[in-house]
C-alpha cells in the first residue's frame, strides 16, 4: 500500500473519492432494496405478533 501513496500524481482528491463512494452507495441501495411488501399471510402473522406484544405489555 505504501507504493500507492508514494506516487502523488495518481492520488485521488477528496472530492473525487467522495463522489465515487456516494455513487457506489446509491447503487448498493438500489440493488439491495427489500421487496416492497410481504406476502399477505406473513403480514397477518406479524400483525398478530404485534397485537400480542401490546396485550402483554411488551415494548
Buried (B, 14 or more C-beta within 10 A) or exposed (E): EEEEEEEEEEEEEEEEEEEEEEEEEEEEEEEEEEEEEEEEEEEEEEEEEEEEEEEEEEE
